C-alpha cells in the first residue's frame, strides 16, 4: 500500500501516513489500486486504509502533539494535502 501511495505522488509523513494532492478521480484510482493489494491472499480482516480529503480550513485547525508539523516544510517539497 505504501508503494501505491508513493506511486501516486504522495509524500510519507509517518510510517503509515501520507499527504499529497489528488484530484477526486485520482483518489478513486488510488483506492482501486489499494483494494487490489488488500484483496491479496495475505489480507486479514484487520487491514484497512482511510483516504480522507482535507480542506484548507480544516487543515488550519489542526492540533499536533509531538513532532512539530510545519506545513511550509511540505510545501517546500512540493507536497500538498489531499483535497477535493
Secondary structure, DSSP 8 states (H G I E B T S, - for coil): -HHHHHHTT-EEEETTEEE----HHHHHHHHHHHHHHHTSTT--TT---------HHHHHT----SS---HHHHHHTT------
